[in-house]
Amino acid sequence: MSVPRDIDIAQAADLRPILEIAAKLGLTEDDLDLYGKYKAKVHLDVLQKYADRPQGKYIDVTAITPTPLGEGKTTTTVGLVQAMGSELGKNVMACIRQPSMGPTFNVKGGAAGGGYSQIIPMEDFNLHLTGDIHAISIANNLVAAAIDTRLYHESRQSDAGLAKRGLKRLDIDPATITWNRVVDICDRSLRQIQVGLNDDKLADGSPSPVFPRQTGFDITVASELMAILALTTGLRDLRQRVGRVVIGLNKAGTPVSLEDLGVAGAVTVLLKDAIMPNLMQTLEGQPAFVHAGPFANIAQGNSSIIADQIALRLADYVITESGFGADIGMEKFFNIKCRYSGLIPNAVVLVATVRALKMHGGGPKVTPGAALDTAYIEENLGLLEAGLPNLGVHIKNALRFGIPVVVAVNGFATDTDAEMEMVRRYSEEQGAFAAVKTTHWADGGKGAKALAEAVVAACEQPGHFEFLYPLEWSIKQKIERIATEIYGAGSVSYTPLAEQQIQSYERAGFGNLPICMAKTHLSLSADPLLKGAPTGFTIPVREVRASVGAGFIYPLLGEMSTMPGLATNPAFMGIDIDFETGKITGMF
């Protein structure tokens, strides 16, 4: 069967008014701020309004180490929600991230799902939505301006002059500033920039002592403010977290916060609407929260705690999603998100594809935009078997946290019954509760019915959740536990800069925070070319940052960058608008 393009499916869908979707959850117009007919923000007081409702079952969708094409994790999340709602008659809701426009206009494309398992309106989902990412960008860049402005004025005024204006000298050390500006597109040219290239002089005519300064841009979803939006539990907590953000040290080695800088209140004001989750719908009319969008390879990679908390009072089953593989998004979901939310999932869904497993078995390179090698579209049980250990590592990592695992094999038309049976048998041998083939991309909820039945059954299994490490451990102990137990590393190395940063953070009292590793999603190691289930390798820690407001320590591994670059033939080259219909064309 030929399946139309994602955008054609989405634009042909029978959209239901968002008030109708809200009513299915027991919400009224008074609970919403409407953004047109098909999307709305949900007020936070809904959590108190329905506090007496029993909490629903909580399922996290993750994946094996993907190919550069992705393995359909969001598509599986949406397909599972549609199957539970349309096929099993469950009261179910999705909670997923808002995508960055960096990937949307680059190679990967949008993140609304695909085929007949999508969030709609797809164009709204992937573009501006309700403006949350723009709010993060403005708030982040206000902080950057405040930092440079403070450096500028302190270089020109005495302590007495600052005191007249109600200010105390912060004496920020420019060499310690870790706060970058942000923009929500991929632009490698902005990774390193100089600011302060101006003609300002001191009173005696000499150049300013603080300009120019080396800094850079991150993509917006890597901003600590995005991490905070995803981890906060309310407006008061948001204000407190923003105030705790550390942008660098003063010349005496003491941390300087946004509260010290006087900008924390203004940042909170800019985020006061962004904190409310966005309500949308699936192709089959199930409700979906879309909120926050931190990348999993350079942030914690999970949608917001607030969306999950509200959804769990409105629905009997809540399906959320962790970014990239289980070594990244799921590990952070458990060790960071679950610590701050107090929520423990009932089951993990681990998405796998025969294609990705063959790549991990030594198959040819998979390149976006290029035709797949025949190894991936013809039966090859030997190649598949060689790649299965990657699946095994991720199953064991999920089980390590004490949560039942269901493997969802996202099926392609070229996958054979023998290949599917090999994956199913191996998954169950490794301890998975079940392994089920799904065809939700082509068939919508109907194609994920067997998966939905397995997940409902897995949610009734006993769990024995435990964190990977105690917060009382040193920063290095926690880094090394993740590296050895989750990735399979033999050792961890640290640059002199990383060693210095770890020491300064522990002296400042930040050593008891959880760890958020910035690591390639294309390998269990820090080397994207190292496939399969490698062991004994060294994890190189290049730099360590402290996201004190978000509440984690942020090691950067290997060559990991917080500002991606555009591909040779990015997606934006095919995107346009049809002036006759007003519809967007060429997207995805």
Buried (B, 14 or more C-beta within 10 A) or exposed (E): EEBEEBBEBBBEBEBBBBBEBBEBBBBEEEBBBBBEEBBBBBBBEBBEBBEEEEEBBBBBBBBBBBBBBBBBBBBBBBBBBBBBBBBBEBBBBBBBBBBBBBBBBBBBBBBBBBBBBBBBBBBBBBBBBBBBBBBBBBBBBBBBEBBBEBBBBBEBBEEEEBEEEEBEBBBBBBEBBBBBBBBBBBBEEBBEBEBBEEEEEEEEEEEBEBBBBEBBBBBBBBBBBBBBBBBBBBBEBBBBBBBBBBBBBBEEEBBBBBBBBEBBEBBBEBBEEBBBBBBBBBBBBBBBBBBBBBBBBBBBBBBBBBBBBBBBBBBBBBBBBBBBBBBBBBBBBBBBBBBBBEBEBBBBBBBBBBBBBBBBBEBEEBEBEEEBBEBBBEBBEEBBBBBBBBBBBBBBBBBBBBBBBBBBBBBBEBBBEEBBEBBBEBBBEBEBBBBBBBBBBBBBBBBBBBBBBBBBBBBEEEBEEEBBBEEEBEBBEBBBBBBBBBBBBEEBEBBEEBEEBBEBBBEBEBBBBBBBBBBBBBBBBBBBEBBBBBBEBBBBBBBBBBBBBBBBBBBBBBEBBBBBBBBEEBBBEEBEEEEEEEEBEBBB
